[in-house]
Amino acid sequence: MTFTLAIVGRPNVGKSTLFNRLVGRRLALVDDQPGVTRDLREGQARLGDLRFTVIDSAGLEDATDDSLQGRMRRLTERAVEMADICLFLIDARAGVTAVDRTFAEILRRKNAHVILGANKAEGRAGEAGLLEAFELGLGEPLRLSAEHGEGMGELLSVLTPLADEFAARAEAMAEETGPETDVDLADDDDEAEVPVRMPTTARPLQLAVVGRPNAGKSTLINKILGEERLLTGPEAGITRDAISVPITWDGVPMRIFDTAGMRRKAKVQEKLERMSVSDGLRAVRYAEVVIVLLDVEIPFEQQDLRIADLAEREGRAVVVAVNKWDLEDDKQDKLKELRESFERLLPQLRGAPLVTVSAKTGKGLDRLQQAVMRAYEIWNRRITTAQLNRWLLGMLESHPPPAPQGKRIKMRYITQIKMRPPAFVVMTSHPQLVPESYSRYLVNGLRADFDMPGTPIRLTLRDQGDKNPFKGRTKAQPSKLSKHLRKGPHPD
């Protein structure tokens, strides 16, 4: 998905009808009664060769209070700010109204890429409204009929150059802001302690907040920022895109990603569970530390476990935060229950920090920041080869590797080859015969003995090579002396 297109406009101008046509299914409710759509609906659109995310929004109404219409308008304006491109629809049959003019001014301020579409323009009834649309100052209007599919080719021709621009920008941004992961260690650093690279303004710590819908991600980030930067509310699913915000948290420069709630919806990657929100997945990949935010009332749901496992698979440092702690009465028993569930359900993240917070009151944020920095430091951990091999000797003496099929497994050497996350190689005979349980034994030993709780650890077993010089020869080659003796004595 190279860009996001938000369809906005007054109620009953045909936004949901166009949304359904772009996604190829009747996902959005359509009715002649205005105001059917109340919240944001996201779908994966296909138009020609383009694949993009399209958002159907509530009708823009002239209300700014806390009423339902006012909150719907603020949510739609939020979609305008998040979207790469806005398609502003008017009703060609009704012509340009005063509300259309007002919202045209708003769109000019909030989004740099606005496309004007005159819907319901089929036949002569829409001619006058199509001409009136020029006065909005948003360029030449597209003549559209969402119901009959007219004007889709013209819409494609306008979107294609913008799609190329956003694709190039996204690739450049990934190279500039993407985290430095799987860092190879130089041979000359083999016995040297490598200091942890601390975040700077130029290279801030990349922090993603992920979780199920309505877990309080945006509220948590607003509390960290100290201002209402992100839209929040009781509705689940207000945030529809991964939004990055630069912050300085207790003196540490960071770029924090607020992500959409991850729900089971579509297959996004092989070997991963079905999840929606591709931007949330991309934010995890861009992050260095991932905060998995849980709801204290329903912690460790299946989707929570999938999200935490996703972060571990991607090799990111993980901090588990339990939100809405202010609502819990029996805190001691609840905390004990949470820790037991964590150890049982997420053994791959054994020892990862579990922090209780209240995004509403701000309690626990200092401990959360300390947990993030601690996870970041462990993620950057470097252990010398001498330390590792002394450790390996003790592990082998305490619990020697098995001898499957009567073949003795000899582990001779271990070294760290990468960090961010830490990755190790063990030189051994018969690596294919080493049981998975013994590999877990070594990984758990690394966690415990080198104080690396929670961080992903990569362990590779590599064949040490056979020192037998005769391996591979079909039969022994006779020496020169044996050849001479077979020929008999020399005549002299």
Residue, then its C-alpha position, 0 to 999 in steps of 0.5 A: m500500500t503506497f498511500t492512503l486516500a480519504i473520501v470526504g464531503r457533506p452527508n449523502v454526496g455518495k462517499s460510501t457508494l464510491f468507497n464500495r466501488l473502490v474496494g469491490r465489495r459492499l462494506a459500507l452501509v448505503d442509504d438515501q438517508p444522510g448521516v448513515t456513516r458515523d465513524l471511519r471505515e477503512g478498506q483495501a482499494r484496487l483501481g487499475d494497477l494501483r493498490f491503496t488504502v481508502i477511508d470512508s468518513a462521516g459527512l462533514e457537518d457544520a458543528t464544532d461542539d461535543s455533540l455526536q455531529g461535532r465529534m464525527r466532524r473532528l474524527t473526519e478532520r483527523a482522517v484528513e490530516m492522516a491521509d496522503i490524499c483527500l478526495f473531496l466529493i460534492d453533489a453535482r446535482a445539488g451544486v456547490t453549497a455554502v458548507d462545501r465552500t467552508f470545507a474546501e477552505i479547511l481542506r486547503r489548510k489540512n492536506a496538501h493533496v486534494i482532488l475535487g470530485a463532482n459525484k452524481a454527474e451522469g446525464r444533463a442534471g449534473e452539468a450545472g453543478l460540475l461547472e460550479a465546482f470550479e469556483l472552489g479553487l481546487g482545480e478541475p473537478l473530476r466528473l464521477s458517478a460512483e453508482h454507475g462507475e463513470g470517471m474511474g479512469e480519470l481518477l486513476s490518471v490523477l492518482t498514478p503520479l501521486a502514488d509514485e511520489f508517495a512510494a519514493r518518499a516512503e522508501a527514502m523515509a525507511e532508509e533515513t528513519g528505519p532502525e539499525t538492526d542486526v548489526d554485524l560485529a567487527d573482528d577487531d571488536d571481539e574482545a572489546e566492550v562496545p558501548v551502547r549507542m545512545p539516542t540523539t536528536a539526529r538518530p532518536l530511539q524508535l518506539a512503537v506503541v501497539g495493542r488491540p483497539n481501545a487499549g489506550k494507545s493514543t491516550l498514553i502518548n498524549k500523557i507522555l507528550g503532555e498535550e492532546r496531540l492525538l485524537t482520543g475517545p471512547e470509540a474503538g478504532i479512532t486511530r487508523d494510521a501509524i502516526s509518528v511524533p518526535i518527543t523528548w522523554d526524560g531527556v531521551p530523544m525518541r520518535i514514538f509511533d501511535t498505531a491503529g489497533m491490531r485486529r484479526k482481519a487479513k493475512v499480512q505475512e507468511k507464518l504470522e497470524r491474521m492481522s489487520v492494519s499494515d501500518g501497525l506492522r510497518a511501525v513494529r519493523y521501524a521500531e527498536v523498542v515496542i510497547v505492547l499495551l494491554d487492557v487490565e480488564i481483558p489482558f492477554e487476549q489471543q490478539d495480545l499474544r499474537i502482537a507480542d509474538l510478532a514483535e519478538r519475531e521481528g527481533r525488537a525489544v519488548v516492554v509489556a504495559v498494562n493500562k487502566w491500572d487506576l480502575e483495578d481495586d485489588k492491585q496486589d492479587k491482580l499483579k501476581e495473576l498478570r505475572e503468572s499469565f505472562e510467564r505461562l503464555l509468553p515464554q519466548l519473552r521470559g523476563a521482559p519488563l511488565v509495567t502497570v500504568s494509567a494513561k489517564t492519570g499518568k501514574g507509572l510513566d516514569r517506570l515505563q520510561q525506565a523499562v524502555m531504556r533498560a530494554y534498549e540497553i539489553w537489545n544493544r548488549r555486547i558480550t566478549t568471546a572470552q566470557l562466552n566460552r567460559w560460560l559455554l564450558g560451564m553449561l556443557e559440564s552442568h548438562p552435556p549435550p545428548a548423543p542421538q543415534g550414538k553420535r557424540i555432539k561436541m561444542r567447541y566454540i561460541t561467539q557473538i556475531k551481531m547485536r540489535p538483537p544479540a545473535f550468537v553462533v556455536m561451532t559444533s559437530h552434527p548441528q542438525l542433530v542438536p535437539e531444540s530443547y538443548s538450544r532453548y537450554l543455551v538461550n535461557g542460560l544466556r538470558a540468565d547469566f548475562d542479564m538479558p531478560g526479555t530481549p530476542i536472542r538468536l542462536t545459530l548452530r554451525d558445523q565446525g568442520d571435520k579435521n580428518p584429512f582423509k574424509g572424502r577419499t574413496k580408498a587409500q592411495p598407495s605410497k611410492l614405496s608400496k608401488h616399488l615393492r609390488k614391482g619386485p627388486h631392481p635388477d641392479 
